[in-house]
Amino acid sequence: MAQAKPSQLYAIAPPVEPMLAKLADELPPEGDYLYEPKWDGFRALVFHGGTDLCIQSRDSRPLDRYFPELHQALLERLPKGSVLDGEIVIATPRGLDFDALQLRLHPAASRVAKLAAETPSSFVAFDLLAADGRNLMAEPQAQRRLALEKLLAKARRPVYLTPMTREREQALNWLEHFEGAGLDGVIAKPAGLTYQPGKRAMIKVKHARTAECVVAGFRWHKSGKDAVGSLLLGLYDDEGVLQHVGVTSSFTMAMRKQLVKELAPLRKDAMREHPWRDWAGVEAESTRMPGGQSRWSAGKDLSWEPLRIECVCEVKYDHLQGDRFRHATIFLRWRPDKRPEDCRYDQLEVTKPYELDKVFSSGSSGS
């Protein structure tokens, strides 16, 4: 990202690495924390210089051209000299829609403009790095929250203030119910925490579930064909069709090399009767095609090697996005006692819907 122009007078010049969170199995049992919902969108830092505004992604790339409606709204509704950290989301009557966000990353401005009109985005703010031209990064989290509440006291759509609570029991309730609105867990922030760019200084707790999946193929590791990079997972739908639902890639290098030997027998004649044989070598944007390029792949080689449909593994996952695992899963163990045909969607836990409006009306002030 280009440095700020002098005329823009940014309080903090972009780019700034966002502060990150480390994954934990549960919320901290004690301590002074600010708890917030974990939003499932595009992380974004917003810099308002007075005459212009820039929206920076987590990896320091500009997002403004993909969200023109949000750029204009933030320019008009945020005070100049402010820098906010938050999440870009697209809200629908069914909750947050991450797939709709991904569609925005399109090279054609006309397509982006059409989607902006059809599915407008919103910005949910959860931290304040600067206000009135003053750098607040050295201030404790609790004080930055108070300043953020003051700055957004009159905020209106598409700008939102994330809910916050200091009560652990309330946060546990959020963890249980907010997933139904498309949220991704809960973040715990130490009250005295300064803003630490690039550091995993916060704590995130996400939902953890297990599923038994068909191992239908694999991709080579980036180091070469002496190691497996990821296993391609499948589940059978109600029509008996094996759907590609995601990957698992949480292996040590030693296990990656061992997998090459273990999977070798399953590669023989694998494509001949493979349920995904029509997808082999086809480049498309469909998420159903294991070899297809996505806009997140950045030109990576996503070609895959088929395996005979004989092997089942158990994986840990956080949640589904539509009918696919939202993130890469964690490999737990092989399940030689399970038949591939028994790996179906109906084993997965169904999340109860929850209204986004109730999410925004939850929580307390920073006092």
BALOBA-1460 file (C-alpha; in Angstrom, 3 decimals):
// residues 367
<rec num="1" residu="m" x="0.000" y="0.000" z="0.000"/>
<rec num="2" residu="a" x="1.279" y="3.468" z="-0.886"/>
<rec num="3" residu="q" x="2.229" y="5.844" z="1.891"/>
<rec num="4" residu="a" x="-0.283" y="8.547" z="2.780"/>
<rec num="5" residu="k" x="-0.093" y="11.802" z="0.863"/>
<rec num="6" residu="p" x="0.830" y="14.806" z="3.019"/>
<rec num="7" residu="s" x="-2.467" y="16.487" z="2.119"/>
<rec num="8" residu="q" x="-4.405" y="13.614" z="3.680"/>
<rec num="9" residu="l" x="-2.974" y="14.225" z="7.157"/>
<rec num="10" residu="y" x="-3.562" y="10.725" z="8.435"/>
<rec num="11" residu="a" x="-3.068" y="10.543" z="12.198"/>
<rec num="12" residu="i" x="-1.218" y="7.254" z="11.611"/>
<rec num="13" residu="a" x="0.191" y="6.571" z="8.170"/>
<rec num="14" residu="p" x="-0.896" y="3.305" z="6.561"/>
<rec num="15" residu="p" x="-0.090" y="0.509" z="6.330"/>
<rec num="16" residu="v" x="-0.415" y="-0.773" z="9.895"/>
<rec num="17" residu="e" x="-0.436" y="-4.468" z="10.698"/>
<rec num="18" residu="p" x="-3.598" y="-5.322" z="12.649"/>
<rec num="19" residu="m" x="-3.303" y="-6.788" z="16.119"/>
<rec num="20" residu="l" x="-4.113" y="-10.508" z="16.070"/>
<rec num="21" residu="a" x="-5.470" y="-13.182" z="18.402"/>
<rec num="22" residu="k" x="-4.214" y="-16.596" z="19.406"/>
<rec num="23" residu="l" x="-6.610" y="-19.541" z="19.468"/>
<rec num="24" residu="a" x="-7.672" y="-21.037" z="22.801"/>
<rec num="25" residu="d" x="-10.015" y="-23.870" z="23.732"/>
<rec num="26" residu="e" x="-11.947" y="-21.779" z="26.233"/>
<rec num="27" residu="l" x="-12.380" y="-18.257" z="27.512"/>
<rec num="28" residu="p" x="-9.945" y="-17.182" z="30.246"/>
<rec num="29" residu="p" x="-11.267" y="-18.457" z="33.614"/>
<rec num="30" residu="e" x="-10.390" y="-15.206" z="35.386"/>
<rec num="31" residu="g" x="-8.961" y="-11.750" z="34.800"/>
<rec num="32" residu="d" x="-10.037" y="-8.328" z="33.569"/>
<rec num="33" residu="y" x="-11.137" y="-8.799" z="29.952"/>
<rec num="34" residu="l" x="-13.320" y="-7.113" z="27.384"/>
<rec num="35" residu="y" x="-15.270" y="-9.759" z="25.482"/>
<rec num="36" residu="e" x="-16.520" y="-9.176" z="21.948"/>
<rec num="37" residu="p" x="-18.147" y="-11.322" z="19.241"/>
<rec num="38" residu="k" x="-15.769" y="-12.555" z="16.562"/>
<rec num="39" residu="w" x="-17.086" y="-11.354" z="13.217"/>
<rec num="40" residu="d" x="-16.713" y="-13.467" z="10.076"/>
<rec num="41" residu="g" x="-15.737" y="-11.020" z="7.349"/>
<rec num="42" residu="f" x="-12.747" y="-9.144" z="5.936"/>
<rec num="43" residu="r" x="-10.499" y="-7.563" z="8.547"/>
<rec num="44" residu="a" x="-10.004" y="-3.896" z="7.715"/>
<rec num="45" residu="l" x="-8.296" y="-0.810" z="9.089"/>
<rec num="46" residu="v" x="-9.885" y="2.492" z="8.075"/>
<rec num="47" residu="f" x="-7.762" y="5.675" z="7.866"/>
<rec num="48" residu="h" x="-9.641" y="8.972" z="7.576"/>
<rec num="49" residu="g" x="-7.377" y="11.843" z="6.578"/>
<rec num="50" residu="g" x="-10.015" y="14.523" z="6.111"/>
<rec num="51" residu="t" x="-9.781" y="14.884" z="2.333"/>
<rec num="52" residu="d" x="-9.632" y="11.174" z="1.645"/>
<rec num="53" residu="l" x="-9.998" y="7.785" z="3.228"/>
<rec num="54" residu="c" x="-8.352" y="4.414" z="2.712"/>
<rec num="55" residu="i" x="-9.469" y="0.944" z="3.704"/>
<rec num="56" residu="q" x="-6.566" y="-1.438" z="4.354"/>
<rec num="57" residu="s" x="-6.858" y="-5.237" z="4.400"/>
<rec num="58" residu="r" x="-5.195" y="-7.523" z="6.937"/>
<rec num="59" residu="d" x="-2.303" y="-8.070" z="4.499"/>
<rec num="60" residu="s" x="-1.904" y="-4.307" z="3.864"/>
<rec num="61" residu="r" x="-3.689" y="-4.202" z="0.510"/>
<rec num="62" residu="p" x="-6.247" y="-1.515" z="-0.400"/>
<rec num="63" residu="l" x="-9.869" y="-2.663" z="-0.349"/>
<rec num="64" residu="d" x="-11.561" y="0.568" z="-1.415"/>
<rec num="65" residu="r" x="-12.155" y="-0.398" z="-5.063"/>
<rec num="66" residu="y" x="-14.018" y="-3.545" z="-4.002"/>
<rec num="67" residu="f" x="-16.315" y="-1.701" z="-1.577"/>
<rec num="68" residu="p" x="-17.024" y="1.699" z="-3.186"/>
<rec num="69" residu="e" x="-20.288" y="2.159" z="-1.301"/>
<rec num="70" residu="l" x="-18.512" y="1.604" z="2.006"/>
<rec num="71" residu="h" x="-15.623" y="3.912" z="1.116"/>
<rec num="72" residu="q" x="-18.017" y="6.788" z="0.500"/>
<rec num="73" residu="a" x="-20.108" y="6.110" z="3.609"/>
<rec num="74" residu="l" x="-17.049" y="5.940" z="5.866"/>
<rec num="75" residu="l" x="-15.653" y="9.129" z="4.360"/>
<rec num="76" residu="e" x="-18.898" y="10.937" z="5.142"/>
<rec num="77" residu="r" x="-19.676" y="9.468" z="8.563"/>
<rec num="78" residu="l" x="-16.375" y="9.013" z="10.355"/>
<rec num="79" residu="p" x="-14.549" y="11.989" z="11.883"/>
<rec num="80" residu="k" x="-11.404" y="13.103" z="10.127"/>
<rec num="81" residu="g" x="-8.174" y="12.222" z="11.871"/>
<rec num="82" residu="s" x="-9.522" y="8.840" z="13.023"/>
<rec num="83" residu="v" x="-8.151" y="5.341" z="12.456"/>
<rec num="84" residu="l" x="-10.444" y="2.402" z="13.202"/>
<rec num="85" residu="d" x="-9.948" y="-1.348" z="13.251"/>
<rec num="86" residu="g" x="-12.866" y="-3.575" z="12.371"/>
<rec num="87" residu="e" x="-14.467" y="-6.016" z="9.988"/>
<rec num="88" residu="i" x="-16.225" y="-5.621" z="6.652"/>
<rec num="89" residu="v" x="-19.311" y="-7.839" z="6.539"/>
<rec num="90" residu="i" x="-22.337" y="-8.390" z="4.356"/>
<rec num="91" residu="a" x="-25.504" y="-8.910" z="6.356"/>
<rec num="92" residu="t" x="-28.509" y="-10.784" z="4.958"/>
<rec num="93" residu="p" x="-31.786" y="-11.954" z="6.509"/>
<rec num="94" residu="r" x="-30.012" y="-15.305" z="7.036"/>
<rec num="95" residu="g" x="-27.039" y="-13.757" z="8.832"/>
<rec num="96" residu="l" x="-23.553" y="-12.863" z="7.621"/>
<rec num="97" residu="d" x="-22.661" y="-14.004" z="4.106"/>
<rec num="98" residu="f" x="-18.936" y="-14.568" z="3.590"/>
<rec num="99" residu="d" x="-19.428" y="-15.953" z="0.076"/>
<rec num="100" residu="a" x="-20.967" y="-12.625" z="-0.974"/>
<rec num="101" residu="l" x="-17.856" y="-10.860" z="0.342"/>
<rec num="102" residu="q" x="-15.592" y="-13.064" z="-1.759"/>
<rec num="103" residu="l" x="-17.571" y="-12.217" z="-4.880"/>
<rec num="104" residu="r" x="-16.570" y="-8.580" z="-4.399"/>
<rec num="105" residu="l" x="-12.940" y="-9.366" z="-5.209"/>
<rec num="106" residu="h" x="-13.602" y="-8.998" z="-8.912"/>
<rec num="107" residu="p" x="-11.366" y="-7.231" z="-11.439"/>
<rec num="108" residu="a" x="-14.270" y="-5.553" z="-13.266"/>
<rec num="109" residu="a" x="-15.447" y="-2.296" z="-11.696"/>
<rec num="110" residu="s" x="-18.861" y="-2.723" z="-13.343"/>
<rec num="111" residu="r" x="-19.330" y="-6.075" z="-11.621"/>
<rec num="112" residu="v" x="-18.258" y="-4.651" z="-8.264"/>
<rec num="113" residu="a" x="-20.696" y="-1.737" z="-8.678"/>
<rec num="114" residu="k" x="-23.540" y="-4.129" z="-9.470"/>
<rec num="115" residu="l" x="-22.818" y="-6.251" z="-6.391"/>
<rec num="116" residu="a" x="-22.429" y="-3.149" z="-4.226"/>
<rec num="117" residu="a" x="-25.976" y="-2.151" z="-5.149"/>
<rec num="118" residu="e" x="-27.400" y="-5.644" z="-4.696"/>
<rec num="119" residu="t" x="-25.572" y="-6.681" z="-1.511"/>
<rec num="120" residu="p" x="-24.199" y="-3.563" z="0.220"/>
<rec num="121" residu="s" x="-21.501" y="-4.067" z="2.823"/>
<rec num="122" residu="s" x="-21.161" y="-2.775" z="6.381"/>
<rec num="123" residu="f" x="-18.262" y="-1.969" z="8.684"/>
<rec num="124" residu="v" x="-18.258" y="-3.220" z="12.281"/>
<rec num="125" residu="a" x="-15.726" y="-1.284" z="14.367"/>
<rec num="126" residu="f" x="-14.056" y="-2.897" z="17.372"/>
<rec num="127" residu="d" x="-10.946" y="-0.822" z="18.070"/>
<rec num="128" residu="l" x="-9.715" y="2.747" z="17.764"/>
<rec num="129" residu="l" x="-6.100" y="3.539" z="16.906"/>
<rec num="130" residu="a" x="-6.484" y="7.294" z="16.537"/>
<rec num="131" residu="a" x="-9.086" y="10.006" z="17.145"/>
<rec num="132" residu="d" x="-9.000" y="13.749" z="16.457"/>
<rec num="133" residu="g" x="-5.571" y="13.254" z="14.934"/>
<rec num="134" residu="r" x="-4.167" y="11.759" z="18.160"/>
<rec num="135" residu="n" x="-2.476" y="8.344" z="18.236"/>
<rec num="136" residu="l" x="-4.192" y="6.092" z="20.820"/>
<rec num="137" residu="m" x="-2.242" y="2.889" z="20.245"/>
<rec num="138" residu="a" x="-0.378" y="3.217" z="23.568"/>
<rec num="139" residu="e" x="-3.638" y="3.634" z="25.497"/>
<rec num="140" residu="p" x="-5.083" y="0.551" z="27.297"/>
<rec num="141" residu="q" x="-7.827" y="-1.423" z="25.559"/>
<rec num="142" residu="a" x="-10.501" y="-0.277" z="28.014"/>
<rec num="143" residu="q" x="-9.730" y="3.383" z="27.332"/>
<rec num="144" residu="r" x="-9.692" y="2.861" z="23.579"/>
<rec num="145" residu="r" x="-13.104" y="1.193" z="23.859"/>
<rec num="146" residu="l" x="-14.514" y="4.208" z="25.705"/>
<rec num="147" residu="a" x="-13.109" y="6.507" z="23.042"/>
<rec num="148" residu="l" x="-14.575" y="4.312" z="20.314"/>
<rec num="149" residu="e" x="-18.014" y="4.397" z="21.943"/>
<rec num="150" residu="k" x="-17.841" y="8.171" z="22.109"/>
<rec num="151" residu="l" x="-16.704" y="8.467" z="18.496"/>
<rec num="152" residu="l" x="-19.487" y="6.186" z="17.228"/>
<rec num="153" residu="a" x="-22.233" y="7.373" z="19.582"/>
<rec num="154" residu="k" x="-24.303" y="8.567" z="16.626"/>
<rec num="155" residu="a" x="-23.167" y="5.950" z="14.121"/>
<rec num="156" residu="r" x="-25.705" y="4.702" z="11.646"/>
<rec num="157" residu="r" x="-25.821" y="2.096" z="8.920"/>
<rec num="158" residu="p" x="-23.509" y="0.934" z="7.396"/>
<rec num="159" residu="v" x="-21.215" y="1.743" z="10.358"/>
<rec num="160" residu="y" x="-21.677" y="-0.292" z="13.531"/>
<rec num="161" residu="l" x="-20.044" y="-0.583" z="16.942"/>
<rec num="162" residu="t" x="-19.434" y="-4.169" z="17.986"/>
<rec num="163" residu="p" x="-21.090" y="-5.269" z="21.239"/>
<rec num="164" residu="m" x="-18.829" y="-5.695" z="24.270"/>
<rec num="165" residu="t" x="-19.224" y="-7.159" z="27.732"/>
<rec num="166" residu="r" x="-16.960" y="-7.616" z="30.737"/>
<rec num="167" residu="e" x="-19.070" y="-10.532" z="31.971"/>
<rec num="168" residu="r" x="-17.677" y="-13.972" z="31.143"/>
<rec num="169" residu="e" x="-21.103" y="-15.601" z="31.452"/>
<rec num="170" residu="q" x="-22.495" y="-13.210" z="28.870"/>
<rec num="171" residu="a" x="-19.599" y="-14.023" z="26.541"/>
<rec num="172" residu="l" x="-20.287" y="-17.746" z="26.950"/>
<rec num="173" residu="n" x="-23.908" y="-17.073" z="26.007"/>
<rec num="174" residu="w" x="-22.715" y="-15.252" z="22.884"/>
<rec num="175" residu="l" x="-20.468" y="-18.173" z="22.006"/>
<rec num="176" residu="e" x="-23.447" y="-20.504" z="22.198"/>
<rec num="177" residu="h" x="-25.989" y="-18.419" z="20.275"/>
<rec num="178" residu="f" x="-24.317" y="-15.919" z="17.929"/>
<rec num="179" residu="e" x="-23.063" y="-18.591" z="15.529"/>
<rec num="180" residu="g" x="-26.633" y="-18.817" z="14.256"/>
<rec num="181" residu="a" x="-26.209" y="-15.299" z="12.856"/>
<rec num="182" residu="g" x="-22.986" y="-16.236" z="11.062"/>
<rec num="183" residu="l" x="-20.501" y="-15.056" z="13.682"/>
<rec num="184" residu="d" x="-17.299" y="-16.945" z="14.341"/>
<rec num="185" residu="g" x="-16.751" y="-17.132" z="18.107"/>
<rec num="186" residu="v" x="-15.686" y="-14.727" z="20.871"/>
<rec num="187" residu="i" x="-12.600" y="-12.526" z="21.348"/>
<rec num="188" residu="a" x="-11.164" y="-11.809" z="24.819"/>
<rec num="189" residu="k" x="-9.078" y="-8.632" z="25.106"/>
<rec num="190" residu="p" x="-7.106" y="-7.816" z="28.281"/>
<rec num="191" residu="a" x="-8.416" y="-4.496" z="29.600"/>
<rec num="192" residu="g" x="-4.917" y="-3.072" z="29.909"/>
<rec num="193" residu="l" x="-3.729" y="-4.195" z="26.470"/>
<rec num="194" residu="t" x="-2.054" y="-1.607" z="24.242"/>
<rec num="195" residu="y" x="-2.512" y="-1.932" z="20.483"/>
<rec num="196" residu="q" x="0.303" y="-4.199" z="19.279"/>
<rec num="197" residu="p" x="0.510" y="-4.428" z="15.463"/>
<rec num="198" residu="g" x="1.130" y="-7.924" z="14.146"/>
<rec num="199" residu="k" x="1.191" y="-9.492" z="17.629"/>
<rec num="200" residu="r" x="-1.161" y="-12.266" z="18.740"/>
<rec num="201" residu="a" x="-2.004" y="-10.413" z="21.927"/>
<rec num="202" residu="m" x="-5.726" y="-11.218" z="22.149"/>
<rec num="203" residu="i" x="-7.489" y="-14.542" z="22.711"/>
<rec num="204" residu="k" x="-10.052" y="-16.072" z="20.369"/>
<rec num="205" residu="v" x="-12.345" y="-18.969" z="21.127"/>
<rec num="206" residu="k" x="-14.116" y="-20.656" z="18.243"/>
<rec num="207" residu="h" x="-16.538" y="-23.527" z="18.021"/>
<rec num="208" residu="a" x="-14.882" y="-26.943" z="17.785"/>
<rec num="209" residu="r" x="-16.671" y="-29.946" z="16.334"/>
<rec num="210" residu="t" x="-15.622" y="-33.172" z="14.667"/>
<rec num="211" residu="a" x="-16.711" y="-34.854" z="11.451"/>
<rec num="212" residu="e" x="-15.854" y="-38.084" z="9.671"/>
<rec num="213" residu="c" x="-15.022" y="-37.383" z="6.036"/>
<rec num="214" residu="v" x="-14.100" y="-39.259" z="2.898"/>
<rec num="215" residu="v" x="-10.514" y="-38.631" z="1.792"/>
<rec num="216" residu="a" x="-11.039" y="-38.300" z="-1.968"/>
<rec num="217" residu="g" x="-7.722" y="-36.819" z="-3.061"/>
<rec num="218" residu="f" x="-4.739" y="-34.753" z="-2.076"/>
<rec num="219" residu="r" x="-2.502" y="-31.907" z="-3.178"/>
<rec num="220" residu="w" x="1.277" y="-31.993" z="-3.209"/>
<rec num="221" residu="h" x="3.199" y="-29.874" z="-0.740"/>
<rec num="222" residu="k" x="4.879" y="-26.742" z="-2.047"/>
<rec num="223" residu="s" x="8.259" y="-28.393" z="-1.407"/>
<rec num="224" residu="g" x="7.632" y="-30.992" z="-4.122"/>
<rec num="225" residu="k" x="6.273" y="-34.462" z="-4.691"/>
<rec num="226" residu="d" x="7.964" y="-35.981" z="-1.689"/>
<rec num="227" residu="a" x="5.330" y="-34.614" z="0.707"/>
<rec num="228" residu="v" x="1.537" y="-34.215" z="0.853"/>
<rec num="229" residu="g" x="0.263" y="-30.665" z="1.278"/>
<rec num="230" residu="s" x="-3.403" y="-31.284" z="2.059"/>
<rec num="231" residu="l" x="-6.085" y="-33.935" z="1.921"/>
<rec num="232" residu="l" x="-9.308" y="-33.208" z="0.020"/>
<rec num="233" residu="l" x="-12.399" y="-34.041" z="2.027"/>
<rec num="234" residu="g" x="-15.848" y="-35.133" z="0.904"/>
<rec num="235" residu="l" x="-19.299" y="-35.738" z="2.368"/>
<rec num="236" residu="y" x="-22.280" y="-37.398" z="0.717"/>
<rec num="237" residu="d" x="-25.442" y="-35.325" z="0.313"/>
<rec num="238" residu="d" x="-29.039" y="-36.557" z="0.397"/>
<rec num="239" residu="e" x="-28.822" y="-37.501" z="-3.283"/>
<rec num="240" residu="g" x="-25.807" y="-39.715" z="-2.683"/>
<rec num="241" residu="v" x="-23.413" y="-37.298" z="-4.431"/>
<rec num="242" residu="l" x="-19.962" y="-36.873" z="-2.902"/>
<rec num="243" residu="q" x="-19.464" y="-33.158" z="-2.395"/>
<rec num="244" residu="h" x="-16.088" y="-31.498" z="-1.887"/>
<rec num="245" residu="v" x="-16.358" y="-29.831" z="1.538"/>
<rec num="246" residu="g" x="-12.831" y="-28.622" z="2.291"/>
<rec num="247" residu="v" x="-9.320" y="-29.722" z="3.134"/>
<rec num="248" residu="t" x="-7.187" y="-30.739" z="6.090"/>
<rec num="249" residu="s" x="-3.533" y="-29.763" z="6.148"/>
<rec num="250" residu="s" x="-2.397" y="-29.774" z="9.788"/>
<rec num="251" residu="f" x="0.558" y="-32.146" z="9.401"/>
<rec num="252" residu="t" x="4.178" y="-32.163" z="10.454"/>
<rec num="253" residu="m" x="6.713" y="-32.497" z="7.647"/>
<rec num="254" residu="a" x="7.477" y="-36.046" z="8.795"/>
<rec num="255" residu="m" x="3.813" y="-36.993" z="8.487"/>
<rec num="256" residu="r" x="3.556" y="-35.292" z="5.081"/>
<rec num="257" residu="k" x="6.324" y="-37.548" z="3.799"/>
<rec num="258" residu="q" x="4.762" y="-40.604" z="5.435"/>
<rec num="259" residu="l" x="1.419" y="-39.826" z="3.796"/>
<rec num="260" residu="v" x="3.033" y="-40.157" z="0.354"/>
<rec num="261" residu="k" x="3.784" y="-43.814" z="1.174"/>
<rec num="262" residu="e" x="0.461" y="-44.495" z="2.905"/>
<rec num="263" residu="l" x="-1.635" y="-43.068" z="0.074"/>
<rec num="264" residu="a" x="0.347" y="-44.631" z="-2.774"/>
<rec num="265" residu="p" x="-1.833" y="-47.792" z="-3.024"/>
<rec num="266" residu="l" x="-4.994" y="-45.668" z="-3.232"/>
<rec num="267" residu="r" x="-3.689" y="-43.755" z="-6.261"/>
<rec num="268" residu="k" x="-3.752" y="-46.778" z="-8.574"/>
<rec num="269" residu="d" x="-6.634" y="-46.471" z="-11.097"/>
<rec num="270" residu="a" x="-8.198" y="-43.844" z="-8.815"/>
<rec num="271" residu="m" x="-9.535" y="-41.632" z="-11.601"/>
<rec num="272" residu="r" x="-11.298" y="-44.401" z="-13.499"/>
<rec num="273" residu="e" x="-14.397" y="-44.446" z="-11.272"/>
<rec num="274" residu="h" x="-13.766" y="-41.326" z="-9.232"/>
<rec num="275" residu="p" x="-16.906" y="-39.229" z="-8.511"/>
<rec num="276" residu="w" x="-14.920" y="-36.070" z="-9.306"/>
<rec num="277" residu="r" x="-13.341" y="-37.334" z="-12.526"/>
<rec num="278" residu="d" x="-15.230" y="-34.786" z="-14.643"/>
<rec num="279" residu="w" x="-13.477" y="-32.003" z="-12.712"/>
<rec num="280" residu="a" x="-9.933" y="-33.203" z="-13.323"/>
<rec num="281" residu="g" x="-7.950" y="-30.536" z="-15.158"/>
<rec num="282" residu="v" x="-10.905" y="-28.161" z="-15.329"/>
<rec num="283" residu="e" x="-10.286" y="-24.579" z="-14.259"/>
<rec num="284" residu="a" x="-13.370" y="-22.855" z="-12.898"/>
<rec num="285" residu="e" x="-14.435" y="-20.613" z="-10.059"/>
<rec num="286" residu="s" x="-16.940" y="-23.102" z="-8.687"/>
<rec num="287" residu="t" x="-16.122" y="-24.037" z="-5.124"/>
<rec num="288" residu="r" x="-17.276" y="-27.531" z="-5.976"/>
<rec num="289" residu="m" x="-14.245" y="-28.187" z="-8.185"/>
<rec num="290" residu="p" x="-11.185" y="-29.251" z="-6.197"/>
<rec num="291" residu="g" x="-8.832" y="-28.076" z="-8.967"/>
<rec num="292" residu="g" x="-10.589" y="-24.777" z="-9.547"/>
<rec num="293" residu="q" x="-8.864" y="-21.440" z="-8.989"/>
<rec num="294" residu="s" x="-10.456" y="-19.079" z="-6.498"/>
<rec num="295" residu="r" x="-9.818" y="-15.384" z="-6.083"/>
<rec num="296" residu="w" x="-8.014" y="-16.200" z="-2.846"/>
<rec num="297" residu="s" x="-5.583" y="-18.601" z="-4.504"/>
<rec num="298" residu="a" x="-3.431" y="-15.828" z="-6.033"/>
<rec num="299" residu="g" x="-2.347" y="-18.119" z="-8.857"/>
<rec num="300" residu="k" x="-1.341" y="-21.024" z="-6.615"/>
<rec num="301" residu="d" x="-1.263" y="-24.485" z="-8.155"/>
<rec num="302" residu="l" x="-4.477" y="-26.119" z="-6.947"/>
<rec num="303" residu="s" x="-4.190" y="-29.227" z="-9.098"/>
<rec num="304" residu="w" x="-4.986" y="-32.403" z="-7.220"/>
<rec num="305" residu="e" x="-4.350" y="-36.125" z="-7.226"/>
<rec num="306" residu="p" x="-7.352" y="-38.466" z="-6.945"/>
<rec num="307" residu="l" x="-7.573" y="-41.346" z="-4.473"/>
<rec num="308" residu="r" x="-9.872" y="-44.357" z="-4.596"/>
<rec num="309" residu="i" x="-12.882" y="-43.757" z="-2.376"/>
<rec num="310" residu="e" x="-11.877" y="-46.125" z="0.410"/>
<rec num="311" residu="c" x="-10.402" y="-44.021" z="3.197"/>
<rec num="312" residu="v" x="-12.069" y="-42.088" z="6.050"/>
<rec num="313" residu="c" x="-10.544" y="-39.628" z="8.514"/>
<rec num="314" residu="e" x="-11.877" y="-37.674" z="11.477"/>
<rec num="315" residu="v" x="-11.256" y="-33.931" z="11.486"/>
<rec num="316" residu="k" x="-11.986" y="-31.017" z="13.802"/>
<rec num="317" residu="y" x="-13.764" y="-28.004" z="12.297"/>
<rec num="318" residu="d" x="-15.249" y="-24.769" z="13.588"/>
<rec num="319" residu="h" x="-18.303" y="-24.172" z="11.393"/>
<rec num="320" residu="l" x="-19.842" y="-24.475" z="7.969"/>
<rec num="321" residu="q" x="-20.166" y="-21.705" z="5.386"/>
<rec num="322" residu="g" x="-23.155" y="-22.905" z="3.402"/>
<rec num="323" residu="d" x="-22.342" y="-26.577" z="2.945"/>
<rec num="324" residu="r" x="-18.536" y="-26.342" z="3.111"/>
<rec num="325" residu="f" x="-16.121" y="-26.057" z="6.014"/>
<rec num="326" residu="r" x="-15.374" y="-22.343" z="6.401"/>
<rec num="327" residu="h" x="-11.697" y="-22.874" z="7.307"/>
<rec num="328" residu="a" x="-9.170" y="-25.645" z="6.846"/>
<rec num="329" residu="t" x="-9.897" y="-28.460" z="9.284"/>
<rec num="330" residu="i" x="-7.533" y="-30.138" z="11.763"/>
<rec num="331" residu="f" x="-6.710" y="-33.789" z="11.127"/>
<rec num="332" residu="l" x="-7.375" y="-35.949" z="14.187"/>
<rec num="333" residu="r" x="-7.066" y="-39.601" z="13.144"/>
<rec num="334" residu="w" x="-7.821" y="-42.219" z="10.526"/>
<rec num="335" residu="r" x="-11.110" y="-44.119" z="10.904"/>
<rec num="336" residu="p" x="-10.594" y="-47.576" z="9.348"/>
<rec num="337" residu="d" x="-13.769" y="-48.699" z="11.154"/>
<rec num="338" residu="k" x="-15.923" y="-46.312" z="9.113"/>
<rec num="339" residu="r" x="-17.283" y="-46.828" z="5.604"/>
<rec num="340" residu="p" x="-16.979" y="-43.925" z="3.137"/>
<rec num="341" residu="e" x="-20.669" y="-44.137" z="2.256"/>
<rec num="342" residu="d" x="-21.533" y="-43.393" z="5.894"/>
<rec num="343" residu="c" x="-19.779" y="-40.003" z="5.749"/>
<rec num="344" residu="r" x="-22.825" y="-37.818" z="5.219"/>
<rec num="345" residu="y" x="-23.931" y="-34.274" z="5.945"/>
<rec num="346" residu="d" x="-26.533" y="-35.486" z="8.408"/>
<rec num="347" residu="q" x="-23.789" y="-36.214" z="10.979"/>
<rec num="348" residu="l" x="-23.083" y="-32.493" z="11.326"/>
<rec num="349" residu="e" x="-24.567" y="-30.338" z="14.042"/>
<rec num="350" residu="v" x="-27.223" y="-27.921" z="12.803"/>
<rec num="351" residu="t" x="-26.852" y="-24.375" z="14.134"/>
<rec num="352" residu="k" x="-30.023" y="-22.609" z="15.219"/>
<rec num="353" residu="p" x="-30.636" y="-19.316" z="13.372"/>
<rec num="354" residu="y" x="-30.083" y="-16.113" z="15.349"/>
<rec num="355" residu="e" x="-31.055" y="-12.593" z="14.318"/>
<rec num="356" residu="l" x="-28.241" y="-10.145" z="13.639"/>
<rec num="357" residu="d" x="-30.277" y="-7.315" z="15.152"/>
<rec num="358" residu="k" x="-30.158" y="-9.140" z="18.484"/>
<rec num="359" residu="v" x="-26.381" y="-9.344" z="18.223"/>
<rec num="360" residu="f" x="-26.067" y="-5.569" z="17.899"/>
<rec num="361" residu="s" x="-28.437" y="-4.949" z="20.793"/>
<rec num="362" residu="s" x="-26.377" y="-7.164" z="23.142"/>
<rec num="363" residu="g" x="-23.559" y="-6.153" z="25.466"/>
<rec num="364" residu="s" x="-22.763" y="-3.307" z="27.762"/>
<rec num="365" residu="s" x="-20.743" y="-0.136" z="27.702"/>
<rec num="366" residu="g" x="-17.033" y="0.100" z="28.337"/>
<rec num="367" residu="s" x="-17.485" y="1.612" z="31.778"/>
